[in-house]
Amino acid sequence: MGLRMALVTLMLGLSLAFQVVKGGRIDTFYALILATYLLTIPSVFLLRALTEPLALTIFFWVQVGIDFLLETVLVARTGGVESPFAVLYVMTVAVASLVPRRRVGLLAACFGIILFGLLTNLQLYGLVEGWGWMMPSRLAAPETFQTFGIYALALLVVGILGGTLADQLQQADQSLQEKEQGLSRLQVFHENIVRSISSGVFTADAAGCITSFNPAAEEATGYTIAQVAGRPWREIFNWHPDQESDESLGDALLTTTRFEVECTRADGNRLILGLTLSPLHGQGPQTGLVGVFKDLTQIRDLEEEMRRKDWLASLGEMSAGMAHEIRNPLGALAGAMQMLRRDATGDETNGRLMDIAIREATRLDNIITEFLQYARPPALNLAEHDLNKVLAETLDLVQHEARARSNIKIVTTLADETLAAQVDQDQLRQVFWNMATNAFDAMPEGGQLTIATSCRHIDVAGRKSDVIEIAFQDTGEGIPKQNLDKIFLPFFTTKKEGSGLGLAAVHRIVDLHGGWIKVDSRAGHGSRFVVCMPRSGAAGVRLWHEGRTPWKRS
């Protein structure tokens, strides 16, 4: 319809202008232009209301028929078989052939031939000369039939070729749609495979920038695809050039490379990954790389904890026996010294030395008592308690201890919700007290201790649980990196005075509750200890058996 309007405006408008200049008849051109507009404009609104295929087909043929009739009137009024507008039949057949059916173009061509043939016969035999409606032909009969034959042949060729091309175009379009659908299904299938893989998968372009990140990778690292897209994979996985020991770890990988890397999650926790990098090829040259990784943090922590447990078990068995053997003669020695002290009335030096011996014997006995309690802890008296209340009760003693020291400030941020868990509140008070006093000792010149509680949802090996976190963050001296793996070992201490059993006892109590401790510290930047307790005792046992360690570095 738009093409019809453009042709009528252009061709008939120009013809009308020529006729005005020549002084010819212009009523036919006015009538055809007006008829075309009057028939086309309502058809636009009618087309919007048609939805059924049969109705659209009928509408199409009506439009083609109207075009042929208008062209027949124009040809008849402008010379018949000699009319320069006879070429419009060819254009209408070509437009009709756009319908993707081969026979449509042929049928339109036949219809045009019939109309043009009827018009040619009427003009040739002078059947309408008396009406004055059509000019007589100046061509002889052979020339008339030759002209008609040329137009008829042109209409047939255009109809057949147009229909054939339209049919092939439809087939090509269907084939293309099928291929696109197949490609889309294949793409969705591949995406589902990558999304369903339990290992983390990422791809990077030739410059080493990440282009894709599957859900397992997002879950393991804590980053979303929006956060890592376009960033170098080395930055995300903390792989720096000075760590490379193999040229194959460059941006252009030649073979598959496997290695372990230690990096950090989005929340700052430590993450150990087993990473496999492979070159990604397009049509020949390498276009990037693909990485597949597994979270080995729990496995490595578990291995470390098992080695530590074996060592502590052996040490505990040996030390417990030694402690009993030492404690008995130590008690006898302390008693004897006290009796000698009472008898040493004249010599002040001997009395002073005996006081030192008695005091040190008492201190040794206290250390042995602490160690025996650590090696053989009492059974837990578990009951459901709100850890916020247990901590608040301990904070009274902690505040009193802070006032006895210099320039110590305590800031608390407790969760609004109830943090209920199955715990031994007396043992847990001991944990909170030891954590607080240990932070005070790390700030001899004063500082701030921030104590905060919260609840976090975690997923370990597909099992989800709620974990209560009690964080103790100080602004003290921090812990050197070489000491981080030793701070929970019994008798390890960097203090001038101390048994080295405080943090070891904390570790043991938290372990018995099925929890764990996270440590984040750097020398000169303070320390952050986070006690993680499961919501229930059963949940803690399950998490432990799934590989969650009772002590891990952040």
C-alpha positions in Angstrom: 0.0 0.0 0.0 2.9 2.4 0.7 4.5 1.5 -2.6 1.2 2.1 -4.4 0.8 5.6 -2.8 4.4 6.5 -3.8 4.0 5.3 -7.4 0.7 7.1 -7.9 2.1 10.3 -6.4 5.2 10.2 -8.5 4.1 8.8 -11.9 0.6 10.1 -12.2 1.7 13.5 -10.7 4.4 13.8 -13.4 2.0 12.7 -16.1 -0.6 15.2 -14.9 2.0 18.0 -15.1 3.0 17.0 -18.7 -0.6 16.9 -19.7 -1.2 20.3 -18.3 1.7 21.7 -20.2 0.6 20.0 -23.5 -3.0 21.0 -23.0 -4.3 17.4 -22.9 -7.1 15.8 -20.9 -6.3 15.6 -17.2 -9.6 14.3 -15.8 -8.5 10.7 -15.9 -5.3 11.4 -13.9 -7.3 13.4 -11.3 -9.8 10.6 -11.0 -7.2 7.8 -10.7 -5.2 9.7 -8.1 -8.3 10.4 -6.1 -9.5 6.8 -6.4 -6.2 5.5 -5.3 -6.1 7.6 -2.2 -9.7 6.9 -1.3 -9.1 3.1 -1.6 -5.8 2.9 0.1 -6.3 5.0 3.2 -9.3 3.0 4.5 -7.3 -0.2 3.7 -4.7 0.8 6.3 -7.3 0.8 9.1 -8.9 -2.4 7.7 -5.5 -4.2 7.7 -5.0 -3.6 11.4 -8.3 -5.3 12.2 -7.5 -8.5 10.2 -5.8 -11.3 12.1 -7.0 -14.5 10.5 -4.8 -15.9 7.7 -7.9 -16.5 5.3 -9.0 -12.9 5.8 -5.5 -11.6 5.1 -5.3 -13.7 1.9 -8.6 -12.3 0.7 -7.5 -8.8 1.5 -4.3 -9.3 -0.4 -6.1 -10.5 -3.6 -8.5 -7.6 -3.4 -5.6 -5.2 -3.2 -4.0 -6.8 -6.2 -7.3 -6.8 -8.1 -7.8 -3.1 -7.4 -4.3 -2.3 -8.6 -4.9 -4.2 -11.9 -8.2 -2.4 -12.5 -6.7 1.0 -11.8 -3.8 0.2 -14.1 -6.2 -1.0 -16.8 -8.2 2.2 -16.7 -5.0 4.3 -16.9 -3.7 2.2 -19.8 -7.0 2.4 -21.7 -7.1 6.2 -21.3 -3.5 6.7 -22.3 -3.3 4.8 -25.6 -4.1 1.2 -24.8 -1.5 -1.2 -26.1 0.7 1.8 -27.0 0.4 3.3 -23.4 3.7 3.9 -21.6 1.9 2.9 -18.4 1.5 -0.8 -19.5 4.7 -1.4 -17.6 2.7 -1.0 -14.3 1.3 -4.5 -14.9 4.9 -5.8 -14.5 5.4 -3.9 -11.3 2.1 -5.2 -9.8 3.1 -8.8 -10.7 6.5 -8.3 -9.1 4.9 -6.9 -5.9 2.4 -9.8 -5.8 5.3 -12.2 -6.2 6.7 -11.1 -2.8 4.1 -13.3 -1.2 6.2 -16.5 -0.4 4.2 -18.8 -2.6 5.4 -19.7 -6.1 2.0 -19.9 -7.7 0.9 -16.4 -6.4 3.2 -14.7 -8.9 2.1 -16.9 -11.7 -1.6 -16.3 -10.9 -1.0 -12.5 -10.8 0.8 -12.6 -14.1 -2.1 -14.6 -15.7 -4.6 -12.1 -14.3 -2.6 -9.2 -15.7 -2.3 -10.9 -19.2 -6.1 -11.5 -19.3 -6.8 -7.8 -18.5 -4.2 -6.5 -20.9 -5.4 -9.0 -23.6 -9.0 -8.0 -23.2 -8.0 -4.3 -23.5 -5.9 -5.1 -26.6 -8.7 -6.9 -28.4 -11.2 -4.1 -27.6 -8.8 -1.6 -29.1 -7.8 -3.8 -32.0 -11.3 -4.6 -33.2 -12.6 -1.1 -32.5 -15.3 -2.3 -30.1 -15.3 0.8 -28.0 -14.5 3.5 -30.5 -18.1 4.7 -30.6 -17.9 5.5 -26.9 -15.0 7.8 -27.4 -13.5 6.3 -24.2 -10.4 4.7 -25.8 -8.2 6.0 -28.6 -7.9 3.8 -31.7 -4.6 2.0 -32.1 -2.1 3.3 -34.6 -0.4 -0.1 -34.9 -1.2 -2.8 -37.4 -2.5 -6.1 -36.1 0.9 -7.9 -36.3 2.5 -5.1 -34.4 -0.3 -5.1 -31.8 0.0 -8.8 -31.2 3.8 -8.5 -31.0 3.5 -5.7 -28.4 1.0 -7.8 -26.5 3.2 -10.8 -26.7 6.2 -9.0 -25.3 4.2 -7.7 -22.4 2.6 -11.1 -21.8 6.0 -12.8 -21.8 7.4 -10.2 -19.5 4.5 -10.7 -17.1 5.0 -14.5 -17.2 8.8 -14.3 -16.6 8.4 -11.8 -13.8 5.6 -13.9 -12.2 7.5 -17.2 -12.5 10.9 -15.8 -11.4 9.3 -13.7 -8.6 7.4 -16.6 -7.3 10.4 -18.9 -7.5 12.6 -16.4 -5.7 10.0 -15.7 -3.1 9.6 -19.5 -2.5 13.4 -19.9 -2.2 13.5 -17.0 0.1 10.9 -18.5 2.3 12.8 -21.8 2.4 16.0 -20.0 3.2 14.2 -18.1 5.9 12.8 -21.3 7.4 16.2 -22.9 7.2 17.8 -19.9 8.9 15.2 -19.9 11.6 15.7 -23.6 12.2 19.4 -23.1 12.4 19.0 -20.2 14.8 16.7 -22.2 16.9 19.1 -25.1 16.9 22.0 -22.7 17.8 19.9 -21.1 20.5 19.1 -24.6 22.0 22.7 -25.6 21.7 23.8 -22.4 23.4 21.2 -22.8 26.2 22.3 -26.5 26.6 26.0 -25.4 26.9 25.1 -22.7 29.3 23.1 -25.1 31.4 26.0 -27.5 31.5 28.4 -24.7 32.6 25.9 -23.5 35.2 25.3 -27.0 36.6 29.0 -27.9 37.0 29.9 -27.9 40.7 33.4 -26.6 39.8 34.1 -22.9 39.3 34.5 -22.1 35.6 35.6 -18.8 34.1 36.8 -17.6 30.7 39.1 -14.8 29.8 39.9 -13.0 26.5 43.4 -12.6 24.9 44.2 -9.8 27.3 43.5 -11.9 30.3 40.2 -10.1 31.2 37.4 -12.2 32.5 34.4 -12.7 30.1 32.3 -15.3 31.9 31.8 -16.6 35.5 29.6 -19.5 36.3 27.4 -19.7 39.5 29.8 -22.2 41.2 32.6 -19.6 40.6 30.4 -16.9 42.1 29.6 -19.0 45.1 33.2 -20.0 45.7 34.8 -16.6 45.4 31.8 -14.4 46.6 32.1 -12.3 43.5 29.3 -11.8 40.9 29.8 -11.7 37.2 29.1 -8.0 37.2 32.0 -7.5 39.7 34.6 -9.4 37.8 33.6 -8.9 34.1 36.5 -7.1 32.4 38.9 -7.4 35.2 42.2 -9.4 34.9 41.9 -13.0 36.2 45.3 -12.5 37.9 43.7 -9.7 40.0 40.7 -11.8 41.1 42.8 -14.9 42.0 45.7 -12.9 43.4 48.2 -14.4 41.0 51.0 -11.9 40.7 53.8 -12.0 38.1 56.5 -12.4 40.7 54.9 -15.7 41.8 55.3 -17.3 38.4 57.8 -20.1 38.1 56.7 -21.3 34.7 56.4 -19.4 31.4 53.2 -21.3 30.6 51.3 -19.2 33.1 51.6 -16.2 30.8 48.6 -14.7 29.1 49.2 -17.0 26.0 49.0 -20.5 27.4 50.3 -23.3 25.2 49.2 -26.3 27.3 46.9 -27.1 30.2 48.5 -25.9 33.5 47.5 -27.0 37.0 48.5 -25.2 40.2 47.2 -24.1 43.6 46.7 -20.4 44.4 45.9 -18.7 47.7 43.7 -15.7 47.4 40.8 -14.0 49.3 37.1 -14.1 48.9 35.0 -11.0 48.4 34.3 -11.0 52.2 38.1 -11.1 52.9 38.3 -14.7 54.0 41.2 -16.9 52.9 40.6 -19.0 49.8 42.8 -21.8 48.5 41.9 -23.0 45.0 43.1 -25.8 42.8 43.2 -24.0 39.4 43.5 -25.5 35.9 44.1 -23.2 33.0 43.7 -24.2 29.4 44.1 -22.2 26.2 40.8 -21.2 24.5 41.0 -21.4 20.7 38.6 -20.0 18.1 39.1 -20.7 14.4 42.8 -21.5 14.7 44.6 -18.9 16.8 44.2 -18.7 20.6 41.5 -16.2 21.7 41.9 -16.5 25.4 41.9 -19.0 28.2 39.4 -21.1 30.3 39.9 -21.8 33.9 38.4 -24.5 36.1 38.9 -24.5 39.8 37.9 -26.2 43.1 37.8 -24.8 46.5 40.4 -26.6 48.5 40.3 -24.3 51.6 38.3 -26.8 53.8 40.5 -29.7 52.7 43.8 -27.9 53.4 42.4 -26.5 56.7 41.3 -30.0 57.7 44.7 -31.5 56.8 46.4 -28.8 58.9 44.0 -29.4 61.8 44.4 -33.1 61.7 48.2 -32.8 61.8 47.8 -30.4 64.7 45.4 -32.7 66.5 47.7 -35.7 66.1 50.6 -33.6 67.5 48.4 -32.3 70.4 47.2 -35.8 71.2 50.7 -37.2 71.4 51.8 -34.1 73.4 48.8 -34.4 75.7 49.3 -38.0 76.5 53.0 -37.5 77.2 52.5 -34.2 79.1 49.6 -35.4 81.2 51.7 -38.3 82.6 54.7 -35.9 83.2 52.4 -33.4 84.9 51.2 -36.0 87.4 54.8 -37.1 88.0 55.9 -33.5 88.5 53.0 -32.4 90.6 53.4 -34.9 93.4 57.0 -34.1 94.2 56.3 -30.4 93.6 53.6 -30.5 96.2 55.9 -32.2 98.7 58.6 -29.7 97.9 56.3 -26.7 98.4 55.1 -28.1 101.8 58.7 -28.7 102.9 59.7 -25.2 101.9 56.8 -23.7 103.9 57.8 -25.7 107.0 61.4 -24.5 106.6 60.2 -21.0 106.1 58.5 -21.0 109.5 61.7 -22.3 111.1 64.0 -19.7 109.3 63.5 -16.9 111.7 67.0 -15.4 112.0 68.4 -15.3 108.4 66.6 -12.7 106.3 68.2 -13.7 103.1 67.3 -17.4 103.5 63.7 -16.3 104.3 63.5 -14.2 101.2 64.9 -17.0 99.0 62.3 -19.4 100.5 59.5 -17.0 99.8 60.6 -16.9 96.1 60.8 -20.7 96.0 57.3 -21.1 97.6 55.9 -18.5 95.2 57.4 -20.2 92.1 56.3 -23.6 93.3 52.7 -22.3 93.6 53.0 -20.8 90.1 54.2 -24.1 88.7 51.3 -25.9 90.4 48.8 -23.5 88.9 50.4 -24.0 85.4 50.1 -27.8 85.8 46.5 -27.4 87.0 45.7 -25.3 83.9 47.4 -27.8 81.6 45.5 -30.8 83.1 42.3 -28.9 82.7 43.2 -28.3 79.1 44.3 -31.9 78.4 41.3 -33.4 80.1 38.5 -30.8 79.9 35.3 -31.5 81.9 32.1 -32.6 80.2 30.0 -29.8 78.7 26.8 -28.8 80.5 24.9 -27.8 77.3 21.7 -25.8 77.4 20.1 -23.2 75.1 21.3 -19.7 75.9 21.2 -16.3 74.3 24.9 -15.6 73.5 24.2 -11.9 73.7 23.2 -12.3 77.3 26.1 -14.5 78.1 28.5 -12.0 76.5 26.8 -9.1 78.3 27.3 -10.8 81.7 31.0 -11.3 80.9 31.3 -7.7 79.8 30.8 -6.5 83.4 34.0 -8.2 84.4 35.7 -7.2 81.2 34.9 -3.5 81.8 36.2 -3.7 85.3 39.5 -5.2 84.0 39.7 -2.5 81.4 39.4 0.2 84.0 42.3 -1.3 85.9 44.5 -0.8 82.8 45.5 2.4 81.0 43.7 4.0 78.1 41.6 1.0 77.2 38.3 1.7 75.5 35.6 -1.0 74.8 33.0 -0.6 72.0 30.2 -3.1 71.7 27.9 -3.8 68.8 25.4 -6.5 69.7 22.9 -8.0 67.2 19.3 -7.0 67.7 18.0 -10.6 67.3 18.2 -13.4 69.8 21.4 -15.5 69.2 20.2 -18.8 70.8 22.6 -21.8 70.8 23.3 -24.9 72.7 26.3 -24.0 74.8 27.9 -24.4 78.3 27.6 -20.8 79.4 30.3 -21.1 82.1 32.8 -22.4 79.6 31.8 -19.8 77.1 32.2 -17.0 79.6 35.8 -18.3 80.1 36.2 -18.0 76.3 35.0 -14.4 76.2 37.1 -13.4 79.2 40.3 -14.9 77.7 39.7 -13.3 74.3 39.2 -9.9 75.9 42.2 -10.1 78.3 44.3 -11.3 75.5 43.3 -8.2 73.4 44.2 -6.0 76.4 47.6 -7.6 76.7 48.1 -6.8 72.9 47.6 -3.1 73.7 50.0 -2.3 76.5 49.9 1.4 75.5 46.1 1.5 75.3 43.7 1.2 72.5 40.2 0.2 71.5 38.6 -3.2 71.7 35.5 -3.7 69.5 33.2 -6.6 70.4 30.4 -7.4 67.9 27.9 -10.2 67.5 26.0 -11.2 64.3 24.4 -14.2 62.6 25.6 -15.5 59.2 24.1 -18.1 56.9 26.7 -20.5 55.5 26.7 -23.4 53.1 29.2 -26.2 53.6 29.1 -29.1 51.1 25.6 -28.4 50.2 24.4 -28.2 53.8 23.1 -24.9 55.0 23.3 -23.6 58.6 23.1 -20.4 60.6 26.3 -19.5 62.5 26.7 -17.0 65.3 29.8 -14.9 65.2 31.3 -13.1 68.2 34.2 -10.8 67.0 37.0 -9.3 69.1 38.9 -6.7 67.2 41.8 -4.8 68.9 44.1 -2.0 67.7 47.2 -3.5 69.3 50.5 -4.8 68.0 49.1 -7.5 65.8 50.6 -11.0 65.3 53.6 -11.7 63.0 52.8 -14.0 60.1 55.2 -16.6 61.3 53.3 -16.9 64.6 49.8 -17.2 63.3 50.0 -21.0 63.0 51.3 -21.3 66.6 49.0 -19.0 68.7 46.6 -21.8 69.7 49.3 -24.3 70.6 49.7 -24.9 74.4 52.7 -23.2 76.1 53.3 -20.9 73.1 53.4 -17.3 74.2 55.2 -14.1 73.3 54.5 -12.5 76.7 57.0 -12.1 79.4 54.6 -13.5 81.9 52.0 -16.1 80.9 51.6 -19.9 80.6 50.6 -19.9 76.9 47.4 -21.9 77.7 44.8 -19.1 77.5 44.2 -19.3 73.7 44.8 -23.0 73.7 41.9 -23.4 76.3 39.7 -21.1 74.1 40.5 -23.3 71.1 39.6 -26.5 73.0 36.3 -25.1 74.4 35.2 -23.8 71.0 36.2 -27.1 69.4 34.1 -29.0 72.0 31.1 -26.9 71.0 31.5 -27.8 67.3 32.6 -24.3 66.5 35.8 -22.7 65.1 37.8 -19.5 65.3 38.8 -17.2 62.5 41.9 -15.1 62.9 42.9 -12.0 60.8 46.0 -10.2 62.0 49.0 -8.3 60.7 51.9 -7.0 62.7 51.4 -3.4 63.6 47.7 -3.3 62.4 45.9 -5.1 65.2 44.1 -8.4 65.3 40.6 -9.7 64.8 39.4 -13.0 66.4 36.0 -14.3 65.4 34.4 -17.1 67.5 32.0 -19.0 65.3 29.3 -21.0 67.0 26.6 -23.1 65.3 23.0 -22.4 66.2 22.7 -25.9 67.6 25.0 -28.6 68.7 23.9 -31.0 66.0 24.5 -28.4 63.3 28.0 -27.9 64.6 28.8 -31.6 64.5 27.5 -31.9 60.9 29.6 -28.9 59.8 32.7 -30.4 61.5 32.2 -33.8 59.8 31.8 -31.9 56.4 35.3 -30.5 56.8 34.8 -27.3 58.7 37.8 -26.7 60.8 37.6 -25.4 64.4 40.4 -22.9 63.7 41.1 -21.2 60.4 42.8 -18.0 59.2 40.7 -15.5 57.4 
